[in-house]
């Protein structure tokens, strides 16, 4: 039996080198992993001072910025740039540190570099947005705001930036040009409005009007219109509604019920329905007929089965509607009112239109008692009626409001 050979000196050295290499790789992996982790969790353990410490340096700069001030963060921000000179975020962090330390020339140089490295950095966009606003260049300001909101639609300062750019007609014109290409953030401009003050709401209305149709659809507009109604800004609400919800200047919205949906929650100037437990309301249509509604009250009381909010100037108005296929005795069970609230005592019978079977009409005098009126169709119990072709038109001169 022979003894196992004893490893030679060369083989021993190779093993030591291999072990040291593995330790080095493990250390590098540990440093790299902790560095990447520090980008998301700045307080996690990480090391600054090795060649690829950009994440740790950025995290340290951010923490130092908050704890001891921007001037103290500059050293770490510089280190982050040295570790990754092609990172727009690292250069932007350096620019921010310079900016808040009031070292403005260095800040401008840093943001010029981060801008050339790519625009996917919020602070770079904000810096150049501010520079454009200071220089009165609204076109560039709108471009930078557009870029910022495309990548960060939930930016915490979004409404403040929008209000700043939209504060002048020139700014709103520039923003309208960006909105015409329907960026993703356009929808939020109309829907996330519940906390906005009246002046910012007016800015957004003007933006919509300058942009024109085909950027917002009616369901999106409903939320803005409802917010305006809640604030008593009825003229503004109706102008937005008509811009995006109706192709004509009809005083009654959706008089032919083309957009009517019994399953949709109704808001703003849409047709409002009676309680579903007290009435049967269905959409009917055949190939030769206009779309209409089949109405019947199932409770024992006359009901405001259908109503709509309308903003009108004082004057004389004529309402017309059709009850096609409904016998006249049944059609008379449908009455109408146009008053400040839903008041059955103000309801009137329809008058047959000469030479137009199934058409009914009623005239109303509108005064300045209230800024908006409720157009209400009242229906007696247990009388099925068909309704379509509702229209309202001014008769004679209208008194300015």
Buried (B, 14 or more C-beta within 10 A) or exposed (E): EEEEEEEEEEEEEEEEEEEEEEEEEEEEEEBBEBBBBBBEEBEBEBBBEEEBBBBBBBBBBBBBBEEEEBBBBBBBBBBBBEBBEEBBBBBBBBBBBBBBBEBEEBBBBBBBBBBEBEBEBBBBBBBBBBBBBEEEBBBBBBBBBBBBBBBBBEBEEBBEBBBBBBBBEBBBBBBBBBBBEEBEBBBBBBBBBEEBEEEBBBBBBBBBEBBEEEBBEBBBBBBBBBBBBEBEBBEBBBBBBBBBBBEEEBBBBBBBBEBBEEEEEBBBBBBBBBEEEBBEBEEEEEEEEEBBBBBBBEEEEBBBBBBBBBBBEBBBBBBBBBBBBBEEEBBBBBBBBBBBEBEEEBBBEBEBBEEEEBBBBBEBEBEEEBEBBBBBBBBBBEBEBBBBBBBBEBEEEBEEE
